[in-house]
Amino acid sequence: MPTTNHTPHDSPSRPLPPTVEESRLTAPVAEQVLTASGFSTLVAEFTAAMGTASTLDALHTVVRDHGTRLWESAVRRAGNRPGSDGLDPYDDRPLYWARTASGSVLRSLDNDVLEVQHQRLALLHVLDRTSRGIDRPLWPGAAAGDLRVAVSGFDPYGLDADVRHSNPSGCAALQLDGATFDTPAGRVVVRSVVLPVNYGDFDQGIVEDAFGPALLAGADLITTISMTSRGRMDVEKWAANARGGTPDNSRDQHFGPVGRAARWAQPNQNPEWIGTTLPHAAMVAAGTGPWPVVLKQGIREWPAGSFPDPAALRSNPDPSPGSTAAAGTGGDYLSNESMYRSNRLRLALGADDVPGGHLHVSAIVDPADPAAITDAAFEEDRRAVVDQTIALVRAAAEAVQAERRSR
């Protein structure tokens, strides 16, 4: 009888071409940000360490340690007052460009210890998750009775329009990670992550990977955060089971419902709409500034039975019975999807009593000189938005803490 071969077809490990995001590393802003922040040294040390790794285990350790170091370094520099390097400590771009550069190095690595392509892809996954603050211990140092908060921000995006972009939601996430707030009702501890602006990563379950462990470990409040138009701060009322926004950082664009996440609990059927349970009244009443805060209302839908007739699309204050979602109050891009996915998971895990939602924060104005990566007005503007974002997260946490202590 012939011998049965249980080995799959070979997929040898080969250096990979750069991603769309990695192709932007040729822009001067990438080197300028890395050099000014000192993160170029971290990338250089990572490159050297990978070149000397003689086993797969050693290479895995190098990648995991480097990803963790990137995240911890970004959080640490965010806590410096004033900046200890050439950039304002509120700047999220050193982490973004260092992660992107590190991924490029790993993608192009030619090392004999990599035998099949799954090994390289797994290492890229480890690098991405650890450098985003996802794969690490939860709320270290938290005590019984502390209110545990999990938040997320986003990478810079719109880089084809201006590669210098910073994202205040990611800046706020770095400022908030490890933060503690003392309230009249007790202490609040915060854990943050930074999400990618890529549909493909969302399809791979990165939002669920970010919030799932926190929910399973007893998170008391979750909120995703992203950037909206200039001059407003919106608590989103509705998340929609819909995609249709502008291209992502990989120049990809999707239309249709939100995919279901592998390896995580899901409802039997995707809800078309998920409403916020954040303490929005307290957030609005907190009196933060400089921008007005509102509970954002207004969705776009196909009334029951009319999908996908383009002429049937309607805008309404709230969803109508049986409608098909086209856009939530926060739109149809990955900001809406981060709220949808994190709260779909929250409900699937039975955490109905955990408040959850999304906060859209004001866009910031890029430096006036198109050749500059920063200036005083840019830094002041970003700091104002980030500080208000932090104040709103604190207001939400205080409201939840007070409500729970009053039971």
Sequence and secondary structure as in RCSB ss.txt:
>XXXX:A:sequence
MPTTNHTPHDSPSRPLPPTVEESRLTAPVAEQVLTASGFSTLVAEFTAAMGTASTLDALHTVVRDHGTRLWESAV
RRAGNRPGSDGLDPYDDRPLYWARTASGSVLRSLDNDVLEVQHQRLALLHVLDRTSRGIDRPLWPGAAAGDLRVA
VSGFDPYGLDADVRHSNPSGCAALQLDGATFDTPAGRVVVRSVVLPVNYGDFDQGIVEDAFGPALLAGADLITTI
SMTSRGRMDVEKWAANARGGTPDNSRDQHFGPVGRAARWAQPNQNPEWIGTTLPHAAMVAAGTGPWPVVLKQGIR
EWPAGSFPDPAALRSNPDPSPGSTAAAGTGGDYLSNESMYRSNRLRLALGADDVPGGHLHVSAIVDPADPAAITD
AAFEEDRRAVVDQTIALVRAAAEAVQAERRSR
>XXXX:A:secstr
           B       HHHHGGGSHHHHHHHHHHTHHHHHHHHHHHHHH  SHHHHHHHHHHHHHHHHHHHH
HHHT SS SSSS TT  HHHHHHHHHHHHHHHT   TT  BHHHHHHHHHHHHHHHTT SS SSTT  TT EEEE
EEEE    TTT TT   HHHHHHHHHTT EEEETTEEEEEEEEEE S HHHHHTTHHHHHHHHHHHTT SEEEEE
EE STT EEEESEEES B  S  TTS    BS    TTS   SS  SEEE  S HHHHHHT   SS EEEE  EE
EE TT TT GGG EEESS  TT EEEEBTTBSSHHHHHHHHHHHHHHHTT TTS EEEEEE      SSTT S  
HHHHHHHHHHHHHHHHHHHHHHHHHHHHHHT 
